[in-house]
Amino acid sequence: MLHFGWFVGHGFGVQGWGTPGYSLGYDWKRPEIYQDAVRHFERSGLDLFIIEDSLTVPDTYGGSSEVSLAQASFAPKHDPLALVPLLLAATQNLGIVPTVSASFYPPFTAARLLATLQHFSNRQLGWNVVTSGSDLAAQNYGLDQQIEHDTRYEKAEEFVDVVRKLWRSWEPEAIVEDTANGVYADHRKVTPIHHQGEFFRVRGPLNTAPLPEEPVLVQAGASPRGRAFAGGHADVALALARGVEGMKNYRDSIRAEAVARGRSADDVKVLFVLKPTVVSSRAEAEDLRAQREALTQRDIDSQLNSISYLSVIDFKKFDLDEPLPSLTTNSNQGTLEHFASAAPAGSTLREILRKRSGGAGDSIIGTPEEIADYLEETGEAVGGDGFLFSGFVDPSTVHGVLDRLVPVLRHRGLLRSSFGDGGFRANLRDF
């Protein structure tokens, strides 16, 4: 049995602009589409729903926001934290995982918000902690550019440490509710943390009640420093990796980092991002692959605008029909490497775009049985924990993937058919 989740890569924003499903008339600015989606995720036995976020209107590609706004790519979008209570109200078991940046949130604010949401939930809350590599986002918070890559992770390490200290500043037995003696909470069990570190100074204690359980921490570290961070802290590591060998190497490295930090390797579930497209026949699959490889200018602009924003490198300056040069970035190093490795070394940029025309992560087109074959065989070969389906949350996409795939996965015993009553973390530990 494998764990499955859904990863929405544009956050609480425009979903599926320009695709056939968008004409169904839903309003992305309203929460109902997300509530309907998470209900279906839960019915389908998925363990978690991760909501990506970003903090800018990208204009790296060609020095303009034209493509970003014309294609509704990364903008506009709402803050995912405001959506979380509405999703919790629509579900009982699904892990709801908003993104919170360790680069820009004050740790006290993050700790208090997440603690409050966890109290509102059925122990369903997760936290996707990111380090925000964008210079544009940094400029929205008073910086000229984002701090150095590895230093961001040092800051994130301290950030998580402070948040957890604040969560634990109330001992579990602090609330006594002794009406006879007029004592609600025992002051001896609520203490300041007096944290003074390299990046943060926080007195504490937190002024929310003690948590029933700390939120599940999700992280997507891909660089060596990012993997060390994920191995040291994450309950779930989400990953972009190519092929069985790449997936296995990544999972092994995360588990080794966990052990190096004094944790059990099994403390971290490694879930690989997969973009599935379910079709009725092989002929339909071949037609769809051919359509995707026949790149239009819109396809080219869409992919290059995305990687330009994520890498802080303007890809418009590169010739499509020349080999892509070796590139480095202070931003999302793993994402850049994953993009460049879509085709063999020495490939042209156009060849790379054709190979990854299905989107980020491993992309697969097939019948329900073919996709189930891939998931079963890959999961076994990787020794893996599961997959995150990447896609929009419009009804056409959600039902198009799950309605036909879920029965096949359950028939093979790969997908849960029920949840326990222990909450998100307990669901992850079921297998």
C-alpha positions in Angstrom: 0.0 0.0 0.0 1.2 3.5 -0.9 0.4 7.0 0.4 -1.1 9.4 -2.1 -1.8 13.1 -2.1 -2.6 16.0 -4.3 -0.2 18.9 -5.0 -1.6 22.1 -6.4 1.2 24.0 -8.0 -0.4 27.4 -8.4 -1.7 27.8 -4.9 -5.0 29.3 -4.2 -5.1 31.0 -7.6 -6.3 30.8 -11.1 -6.7 27.1 -11.9 -6.6 25.8 -15.5 -6.8 29.1 -17.4 -6.8 28.3 -21.1 -7.7 24.6 -20.7 -11.0 23.1 -21.8 -12.1 22.5 -18.2 -11.9 26.2 -17.4 -15.0 26.9 -19.5 -17.1 25.1 -16.9 -17.8 28.4 -15.3 -16.3 28.0 -11.8 -14.9 31.0 -10.0 -11.4 30.4 -8.7 -11.8 33.4 -6.3 -14.4 31.4 -4.3 -13.6 28.5 -2.0 -16.3 26.1 -3.1 -14.2 24.6 -5.8 -11.5 23.7 -3.3 -14.0 22.4 -0.8 -15.5 20.1 -3.5 -12.0 19.0 -4.5 -10.9 18.1 -0.9 -14.1 16.2 -0.3 -13.3 14.1 -3.4 -9.6 13.6 -2.3 -10.8 12.3 1.1 -13.4 10.0 -0.5 -10.6 8.7 -2.8 -8.3 7.8 0.1 -5.7 10.5 -0.4 -3.7 11.4 2.7 -2.9 15.0 2.1 -3.5 18.1 0.0 -0.6 20.5 -0.4 -1.2 24.1 -1.4 1.8 25.8 -2.9 2.3 29.5 -2.5 4.5 32.3 -3.9 4.8 36.0 -3.0 5.2 38.0 -6.2 4.1 38.7 -9.8 6.9 37.1 -11.8 8.7 39.2 -14.4 12.0 37.5 -14.8 11.2 36.1 -18.2 12.1 38.8 -20.7 12.0 41.3 -17.9 8.3 41.5 -18.1 5.2 40.1 -16.3 3.4 39.8 -19.7 3.5 36.0 -19.9 2.7 35.5 -16.2 -0.4 37.6 -16.3 -1.5 36.6 -19.8 -1.4 33.0 -18.8 -2.3 33.5 -15.1 0.9 31.7 -14.1 1.8 32.2 -10.4 -0.5 35.3 -10.3 -3.1 36.2 -9.3 -3.5 34.0 -6.2 -4.8 34.3 -2.6 -3.1 33.5 0.6 -3.6 29.8 1.3 -3.8 30.2 5.1 -7.2 32.0 4.7 -8.5 29.0 2.8 -7.4 26.4 5.4 -10.4 26.7 7.9 -12.8 26.3 5.0 -11.1 23.1 3.9 -10.9 21.7 7.4 -14.7 22.3 7.7 -15.2 20.2 4.6 -13.1 17.2 5.7 -12.4 15.0 8.7 -9.3 13.0 7.7 -7.5 14.6 4.8 -4.2 16.4 5.8 -4.5 20.0 4.8 -1.0 21.5 4.1 -0.6 25.2 3.5 2.8 26.8 2.6 4.4 29.1 5.1 7.8 30.8 4.2 10.6 30.6 6.8 12.2 33.5 4.9 9.6 36.1 5.5 7.2 35.1 8.3 8.1 36.0 11.9 8.3 32.7 13.7 6.0 33.8 16.5 3.3 34.7 13.9 3.8 31.4 12.1 3.6 29.4 15.3 0.5 31.1 16.5 -1.3 30.8 13.1 -0.5 27.2 12.7 -1.3 26.3 16.3 -4.7 28.0 16.0 -5.5 26.1 12.8 -4.5 22.9 14.4 -6.9 23.5 17.2 -9.6 24.1 14.7 -8.8 20.8 12.9 -9.2 17.1 13.6 -5.4 16.9 13.9 -5.4 17.4 10.2 -3.0 20.2 9.8 0.3 20.1 8.0 2.9 22.8 7.3 4.8 23.1 4.0 7.9 25.0 5.1 9.8 26.7 2.3 12.8 29.0 2.0 11.5 31.3 -0.8 14.3 31.7 -3.3 12.9 34.6 -5.3 14.6 37.9 -5.4 11.3 39.5 -6.4 9.7 38.2 -3.3 12.6 39.4 -1.2 12.1 42.9 -2.6 8.5 42.8 -1.3 9.9 42.4 2.2 12.5 45.1 2.1 15.5 43.2 0.8 17.4 43.9 -2.4 17.8 40.2 -3.1 17.3 36.8 -1.4 20.0 35.7 1.0 22.5 33.0 -0.1 21.0 29.6 -0.7 22.6 27.6 2.1 22.2 30.5 4.6 18.5 30.4 3.8 18.4 26.8 5.1 20.4 27.8 8.2 17.8 30.4 8.8 15.0 27.9 8.2 16.6 25.4 10.7 16.5 28.1 13.4 13.0 29.1 12.3 11.6 25.6 12.8 13.4 25.3 16.1 11.8 28.5 17.4 8.4 27.6 16.2 8.6 24.2 17.9 9.9 25.8 21.1 6.9 28.1 21.1 4.5 25.2 20.5 6.1 23.5 23.5 6.2 26.6 25.7 2.9 25.3 27.3 3.4 21.9 28.9 0.6 19.4 28.0 -0.8 19.6 31.5 -0.7 23.4 31.8 -4.5 23.8 31.5 -6.0 22.4 34.7 -9.5 24.1 34.7 -9.7 24.0 38.5 -13.0 25.8 39.0 -13.0 25.1 42.8 -9.7 27.1 43.3 -10.2 29.5 40.4 -7.2 28.3 38.3 -7.6 27.8 34.6 -3.9 27.3 33.8 -0.8 26.6 35.9 1.6 29.4 35.4 4.5 27.2 36.4 3.9 25.1 33.2 3.9 28.1 30.8 7.4 29.5 30.3 9.2 32.0 28.0 11.6 30.4 25.6 14.1 33.3 25.6 15.5 32.4 22.2 18.5 34.4 21.0 20.0 33.0 17.8 21.7 34.2 14.7 18.5 35.2 12.9 15.8 35.5 15.5 15.2 36.8 19.0 11.9 35.6 20.5 10.8 35.8 24.1 7.7 33.7 24.2 5.7 31.9 25.5 3.1 31.4 22.8 -0.3 32.8 23.9 -2.4 29.9 22.4 -3.3 26.8 24.3 -1.1 23.7 24.2 -1.4 21.7 21.0 -3.2 18.3 20.8 -0.5 17.4 18.3 2.1 19.4 16.4 1.3 19.9 12.7 2.9 17.5 10.2 6.0 19.2 8.6 6.4 18.9 4.8 9.5 20.0 3.0 10.9 19.8 -0.6 14.6 20.1 -0.2 16.4 19.0 -3.3 19.9 20.5 -3.0 22.4 18.8 -0.6 21.6 21.4 2.0 17.9 21.1 1.4 18.0 17.4 1.8 19.8 17.7 5.1 17.1 20.1 6.3 14.3 17.7 5.1 16.0 14.7 6.6 16.4 16.5 9.9 12.9 17.9 10.3 10.3 16.7 7.7 7.6 14.2 8.3 6.9 14.3 4.5 9.5 15.1 1.9 8.0 15.9 -1.5 10.3 15.5 -4.4 10.9 16.0 -8.1 13.0 13.1 -9.4 13.4 11.5 -12.8 13.0 7.8 -13.2 13.3 4.9 -10.7 17.1 5.4 -10.2 16.7 9.1 -9.4 13.8 8.5 -7.1 15.6 5.7 -5.2 18.7 7.9 -4.8 16.7 10.8 -3.5 14.8 8.6 -1.0 17.9 6.9 0.2 19.6 10.3 0.7 16.7 11.7 2.8 16.5 8.6 4.9 20.3 8.7 5.5 20.0 12.4 6.5 17.3 11.5 9.0 19.4 8.8 10.6 22.4 11.2 10.7 20.1 13.6 12.8 19.3 10.9 15.3 15.9 10.0 13.7 14.6 6.8 12.3 14.7 6.5 8.5 11.0 5.6 8.6 10.2 9.0 10.3 10.2 10.6 6.8 7.7 9.6 4.1 9.1 10.5 0.7 6.4 11.3 -1.9 7.2 11.9 -5.5 5.4 14.4 -7.7 3.6 12.8 -10.6 1.4 14.4 -13.2 -1.0 11.7 -14.4 -3.3 12.0 -17.4 -5.8 9.2 -17.6 -7.0 8.1 -21.1 -9.2 5.4 -22.4 -6.8 3.7 -24.9 -3.2 3.6 -26.0 -4.2 5.4 -29.3 -5.6 8.3 -27.3 -2.4 8.4 -25.3 -0.2 8.5 -28.4 -2.3 11.3 -29.8 -2.0 13.3 -26.6 1.7 12.8 -26.4 2.1 14.0 -30.0 0.0 17.1 -29.3 2.1 18.0 -26.3 5.4 17.5 -28.1 4.2 19.8 -30.9 5.2 22.9 -29.0 3.4 26.1 -29.6 4.8 29.5 -28.7 2.4 29.5 -25.8 3.8 26.2 -24.5 7.3 27.6 -24.9 6.5 30.8 -23.1 4.7 29.0 -20.3 7.5 26.6 -19.5 10.3 29.2 -19.8 8.4 31.8 -17.8 8.0 29.2 -15.0 11.6 28.1 -14.9 12.8 31.7 -15.2 10.8 32.6 -12.1 11.9 29.6 -10.1 15.5 29.8 -11.0 15.9 33.7 -11.2 17.5 33.2 -14.7 15.9 34.8 -17.7 15.5 31.9 -20.2 14.4 34.2 -22.9 18.0 35.0 -23.7 18.8 31.4 -24.7 18.6 30.2 -28.3 15.9 27.4 -28.4 18.0 25.4 -30.9 21.4 25.6 -29.1 22.5 23.3 -26.3 21.5 24.7 -22.9 24.6 25.9 -21.1 25.5 24.8 -17.6 23.6 27.0 -15.2 23.7 27.7 -11.5 21.3 29.6 -9.2 20.9 31.0 -5.8 17.2 30.1 -6.0 15.6 26.7 -6.5 18.7 24.6 -7.3 16.9 21.2 -7.4 14.1 22.6 -9.7 16.7 24.0 -12.1 18.6 20.6 -12.2 15.4 18.7 -12.7 14.5 21.0 -15.6 17.8 20.7 -17.3 17.9 16.9 -16.9 14.7 16.3 -18.8 16.8 15.5 -21.9 20.3 14.1 -22.2 23.3 16.4 -21.6 24.0 18.6 -24.6 20.3 18.8 -25.7 18.9 22.0 -27.0 16.5 24.0 -25.0 13.7 23.1 -27.5 14.5 19.4 -27.0 14.3 19.8 -23.2 10.9 21.6 -23.5 9.6 18.8 -25.7 10.6 16.1 -23.2 9.0 17.9 -20.3 5.9 19.0 -22.2 3.7 17.2 -19.7 4.8 19.5 -16.9 7.1 19.4 -13.8 7.8 16.1 -12.1 7.4 12.8 -13.8 4.5 13.0 -16.3 2.6 9.9 -17.4 -0.2 9.4 -19.9 -2.0 6.1 -19.9 -5.1 4.0 -19.2 -6.0 3.5 -15.5 -4.3 0.0 -15.7 -1.1 1.4 -17.2 -0.8 4.1 -14.7 -1.5 1.7 -11.9 1.2 -0.6 -13.3 3.6 2.3 -13.2 2.7 3.3 -9.6 3.0 -0.3 -8.4 6.2 -1.2 -10.1 7.9 2.1 -9.4 6.8 2.1 -5.8 8.2 -1.4 -5.3 11.5 -0.6 -7.1 12.1 2.7 -5.2 11.1 1.1 -1.9 9.0 4.2 -1.8 6.3 5.7 0.3 4.0 7.1 -2.3 3.2 9.8 -4.8 1.7 13.3 -5.0 -0.6 13.8 -8.0 0.1 17.3 -9.4 -2.8 19.0 -11.1 -5.4 21.7 -11.0 -8.4 21.4 -8.7 -11.1 22.0 -11.2 -13.7 19.2 -11.4 -12.6 18.1 -14.9 -9.0 17.5 -13.7 -9.8 16.0 -10.3 -12.5 13.6 -11.5 -10.7 12.9 -14.8 -7.8 11.5 -12.7 -9.4 9.9 -9.7 -12.7 8.5 -10.8 -11.1 6.0 -13.1 -7.8 5.5 -11.3 -8.9 5.0 -7.7 -11.0 1.8 -8.3 -8.0 0.2 -10.0 -5.6 1.2 -7.2 -7.9 -0.1 -4.5 -8.5 -3.4 -6.4 -4.7 -3.9 -6.3 -4.4 -3.0 -2.7 -2.3 0.0 -3.3 -4.7 2.7 -2.0 -6.4 2.9 1.4 -10.2 2.5 1.5 -10.6 3.9 5.0 -8.9 6.1 7.7 -8.3 5.6 11.3 -9.3 8.2 13.9 -5.8 9.3 14.9 -5.3 12.2 12.6 -2.9 13.1 9.8 0.3 11.9 11.4 -1.3 8.6 12.4 -2.5 8.1 8.9 1.1 8.5 7.6 2.3 5.9 10.1 -0.4 3.3 9.1 2.1 1.8 6.6 
